[in-house]
Structure formats: C-alpha cells, structure tokens
Amino acid sequence: MALNSVLTYAHALLKQAVGPGETVVDATVGNGHDTIFLATLVGPSGRVLGFDIQKEALKATETQLVLTGQTRQVTLINDGHEHLKNHLTADQQIGGAIFNLGYLPGGDKQLTTQSKTTLEAVKQAINLLRRGGLVVVVVYPGHPAGRLEQDALLTAVKALDQQTYNVLQYAFINQIHEPPFLLAVERK
Amino acid sequence: MALNSVLTYAHALLKQAVGPGETVVDATVGNGHDTIFLATLVGPSGRVLGFDIQKEALKATETQLVLTGQTRQVTLINDGHEHLKNHLTADQQIGGAIFNLGYLPGGDKQLTTQSKTTLEAVKQAINLLRRGGLVVVVVYPGHPAGRLEQDALLTAVKALDQQTYNVLQYAFINQIHEPPFLLAVERK
C-alpha cells in the first residue's frame, strides 16, 4: 500500500527529522508504543521525556523499557504535558515531539486528553523545537473532547508564521466515521 | 527537511505504487516534467499516455523525451484528458495517473484546466485503477478556476466508497496565499 496510515506516517516523519543523541518528547505515553519508538531513534546517548498523568501507563511502559534495554535514555514523568517546559532547562531545545491524543487504549475512556491542556502543551513543544525539528500530533475528532481539540489545534497551527514553520495536515477524507488525522509542525 | 513539498510527495507516492512495465497516465503533460518521471518509473517495457490540449507543450515534451531516450514508452496525445478512456482498450487497467492542474508554467494563463473536464478525467482515471494503483492530483485553489476544481474534486473524492478506496489529502495549512495541495486516491 502506497498510502501510509496516520500513525505510520507520523513515525516516518519523526524518523527523518530526529537523530541519535537528541532530546525528544512523548507527550502522551499511554501504552508506551511511541516512547519505545523514540528511544530507538535517539539511542542510548539521547533523551526521551515521556509524560502521562496515569501512573499505571507509566508502570507498564517502564516494564517495556526494561525488557527492551532502553531505560537509560528515557525519563518517565507523572505530570500533565502542559508542564513540559518545567522539565527542561531554559535553553534546552528538542528535536521532536509526539502527541497521540484521546484516551489510553484499554483504559478509562473518561480519562482523555483535553483541549486546553493539549493546546498549551503543543504550543510549548513547538516553541522548544530546534531548526528542522518536528512536532507531530495525532488528533481523534470522533469523540466530543477530540472534536474540541481538533478545533483548538487547527486554529492555533494555521496561525503559525509561515516564515518560521511548515504546517502539514495529513488526513483520510472518505471515511464515514471521523478517523484520526495528523498535524505536523516543522521549524524551518 | 522532513516535510516534502506537495509535488515531491506526489512523486514519492507514485514511486511506491507503480513499477516497471505498467501503464500509467500523465493527464496534464504541460512542461513534461511528470511525463519524464513516469517514463522512468515504468521503464522501456511500460507505457505512459500523456495528454495535453496544447500542441506546443507536447512538442517541447517530445524533444525532452528524445534527449533522455524515453520516446519508446511514451505516447503523447493531443486531446482533452476527459477522453482518457477512449485511448485505452476496454479491459486495460492503469497503475497510476497524475494530474498537475492549473495552467502551463510560462504559457497562456487563460488556458487552465477546467472543473468539469478535470472531474470527468479524474473519475475515469480512478475507475481504470488496478488494485493498489494510485491517482494523484495536485490542486491549485489560488485562482478562480482552481477554486471550482477544488470544490468539485473534494466533493467527488470524499464520496468514494471507503471499502474500495483510500483518499488522502496532504496540505500545508499555515500559508497566507492558498498553496497547492495533494489528493491521492488509492484502490485497495
């Protein structure tokens, strides 16, 4: 298949943008899938900051990291991603960040990311990007909180200065239910 | 840069979908850039049908093909792309097609592709796709005829059955002027 799924494409873009030794952010650890992907990308000399407000998600991810021998470069942080910048030094930049919004698969569907905090966190991540760095956001407009996130995010990223950022929307548009889509913000 | 331009990405997708020996279509030959790209993809055992209503565009492309030694696999057709299916046998399928809409760069800006004929041609190309084949359309909504094409095309491709087709929109959304965007239709 020539057309990649949204999540596959999000990973492919990060793989092009991020290299070994870099600092990157998984803003929504969840099942740890993206955390492990980022840990592989940056390698043992890099650094992944992984955020989740659900302790059980971080615990399960910790186990995965031990099993794959990637604990060294990952710091799991039990805090809201809207506090991202508090966990970096003032002059620290990042090479990339991923937001995979919505609720934890298999978890409590009431515990979903929220428009206000998501928007704040995405803005912080964009501001922290080095030149050529990339923030990717997988948005799920098919549930009420996701629809609000979609609207808030689209308004914010469309307003980003085109001299400084490229903003890509990658979306499958012939599906009856509202499927997830990708937003990618690259600092030029 | 991790984020590809619309035209680079259109070519990358076709490269993944189309192989040597296939039949493909350049529905808007113009300066011949895409024709030569397709001729390279399908190789000497393949077949490229190139459409343009402007004779001078076909002449210039013919020269390019001679210079690059790719005349063998290319048939240039001085006809509107809405007659695409007339130039194929009834059971012939295609692996891919490209539409690069608007006017010929450096040519007469009054001579632009038109909503009605574009829509008819795109529909025919989609119907001719083999499984796994891909139609890519680069849309320029920044001029009046382009805006009409955008609206007609979006309505049509959004309505394609998701069981049979994937429809991707790839668009840069933070630019003041309306930049070209990509539609890609893949037969599953």
Boltz contact constraints between the chains, C-beta under 6 A:
constraints:
  - contact:
      token1: [A, 2]
      token2: [B, 13]
      max_distance: 6.0
  - contact:
      token1: [A, 2]
      token2: [B, 16]
      max_distance: 6.0
  - contact:
      token1: [A, 2]
      token2: [B, 17]
      max_distance: 6.0
  - contact:
      token1: [A, 2]
      token2: [B, 134]
      max_distance: 6.0
  - contact:
      token1: [A, 2]
      token2: [B, 186]
      max_distance: 6.0
  - contact:
      token1: [A, 3]
      token2: [B, 166]
      max_distance: 6.0
  - contact:
      token1: [A, 3]
      token2: [B, 168]
      max_distance: 6.0
  - contact:
      token1: [A, 3]
      token2: [B, 186]
      max_distance: 6.0
  - contact:
      token1: [A, 13]
      token2: [B, 2]
      max_distance: 6.0
  - contact:
      token1: [A, 16]
      token2: [B, 2]
      max_distance: 6.0
  - contact:
      token1: [A, 17]
      token2: [B, 2]
      max_distance: 6.0
  - contact:
      token1: [A, 134]
      token2: [B, 2]
      max_distance: 6.0
  - contact:
      token1: [A, 158]
      token2: [B, 173]
      max_distance: 6.0
  - contact:
      token1: [A, 158]
      token2: [B, 174]
      max_distance: 6.0
  - contact:
      token1: [A, 160]
      token2: [B, 174]
      max_distance: 6.0
  - contact:
      token1: [A, 162]
      token2: [B, 174]
      max_distance: 6.0
  - contact:
      token1: [A, 162]
      token2: [B, 175]
      max_distance: 6.0
  - contact:
      token1: [A, 166]
      token2: [B, 3]
      max_distance: 6.0
  - contact:
      token1: [A, 167]
      token2: [B, 173]
      max_distance: 6.0
  - contact:
      token1: [A, 167]
      token2: [B, 174]
      max_distance: 6.0
  - contact:
      token1: [A, 168]
      token2: [B, 3]
      max_distance: 6.0
  - contact:
      token1: [A, 168]
      token2: [B, 172]
      max_distance: 6.0
  - contact:
      token1: [A, 169]
      token2: [B, 171]
      max_distance: 6.0
  - contact:
      token1: [A, 169]
      token2: [B, 173]
      max_distance: 6.0
  - contact:
      token1: [A, 170]
      token2: [B, 170]
      max_distance: 6.0
  - contact:
      token1: [A, 171]
      token2: [B, 169]
      max_distance: 6.0
  - contact:
      token1: [A, 172]
      token2: [B, 168]
      max_distance: 6.0
  - contact:
      token1: [A, 173]
      token2: [B, 158]
      max_distance: 6.0
  - contact:
      token1: [A, 173]
      token2: [B, 167]
      max_distance: 6.0
  - contact:
      token1: [A, 173]
      token2: [B, 169]
      max_distance: 6.0
  - contact:
      token1: [A, 174]
      token2: [B, 158]
      max_distance: 6.0
  - contact:
      token1: [A, 174]
      token2: [B, 160]
      max_distance: 6.0
  - contact:
      token1: [A, 174]
      token2: [B, 162]
      max_distance: 6.0
  - contact:
      token1: [A, 174]
      token2: [B, 167]
      max_distance: 6.0
  - contact:
      token1: [A, 175]
      token2: [B, 162]
      max_distance: 6.0
  - contact:
      token1: [A, 186]
      token2: [B, 2]
      max_distance: 6.0
  - contact:
      token1: [A, 186]
      token2: [B, 3]
      max_distance: 6.0
